[in-house]
Each structure stands twice: as C-alpha cells, then as structure tokens.
C-alpha cells in the first residue's frame, strides 16, 4: 500500500491538493497529515479528491471544533485524531505526531514500523534504532506549503511511502 505523508500546510490548500493528486497518480490510497493543518478550508478541495485523510494537531492552533465538525460530515474521508494517532495500513503499525522529539521517542520504542512527524519544515527519511534491537522508520515530510523550508528557494515537500517495501521518497512540488 502506498501513502502520501504531508505536514505543515498552514492553511495553504493548493499545494496540499497538488501533493495529494500527485500521490494518487502514483498509487497512494491514504493521506497522513502530521499537523499544523490549521483550518477546515485547507481541506475542502482535498476531500473532493476522495482519498482518506488522517490528521493530527500541531502547535499552531486552528479551529479544532470546526475540524471535528468536518470529520463528522466527511463520510469517513477525514479523521482528525487530536494530538497523536496510531494507525495501521498495509499491515504496518504507524504512529503520527507533530513534534520531532515525540516522534523520535516513539520510534525508539520499537512498537511501530513507521513514525511520522512534522514541525521543523525540514524533510527527512531515516531509520531509528529501537529498544527491541531493531529499527523503525522515522520520517518528516517537511512543509507541503514550502514555508520556511531550508535552501535558497523554499520548496514544498511531501513523502510518498510504500508500506509493502518500506520505501519512503521525499518529493518536491515544482
């Protein structure tokens, strides 16, 4: 199963839609949003694409009540999990949070195949040694809005994840 992993859209709907459309074209069946979504207007166009979106809260507080109302009306296309989410896709256990230090800590537990986080706006894919002697994937998709992204030209980034092969590719929107 392929998934689209995004974060830090900060009320920018267009790049979020662009990433999801590209991910769908590449076979993604679900979207994980690692926080700082902010408001419901960011999601309206994305939900029309018909792919399930799972989101957690970030440190930039938007209208949480409106997000829960949207979830109730979305016919299961949008799930707002609050601060953290435990998901299972393609037989893989996934933990989602916004803060990098929480992501790192949960990757160290060995309880998850994949831990996703955001916040830093810097895309990263790597493995974290865990207490069970194995390794867990730890990924940060950066900012799908391209806000404060590192480099001379700030580029929006997201991650295409292949859960069958456990491959994670940082993608850049042009």
Buried (B, 14 or more C-beta within 10 A) or exposed (E): BBBBBBBBBBBBBBBBBBBBBBBBEEEBBBBBBBBBBBBBEBBEBBBEBEBBBBBBBBEBEBEEEEBBEBBEEBEEBBBBBEEBBEBEBBEBBBBBBBBBEBBBBBBBBBBBBBBBBBBBBBBBBEEBEBEEEEBBBBBBBBBBBBBEBEEEEBBBBBBBBBBEEEEBEBBEBE
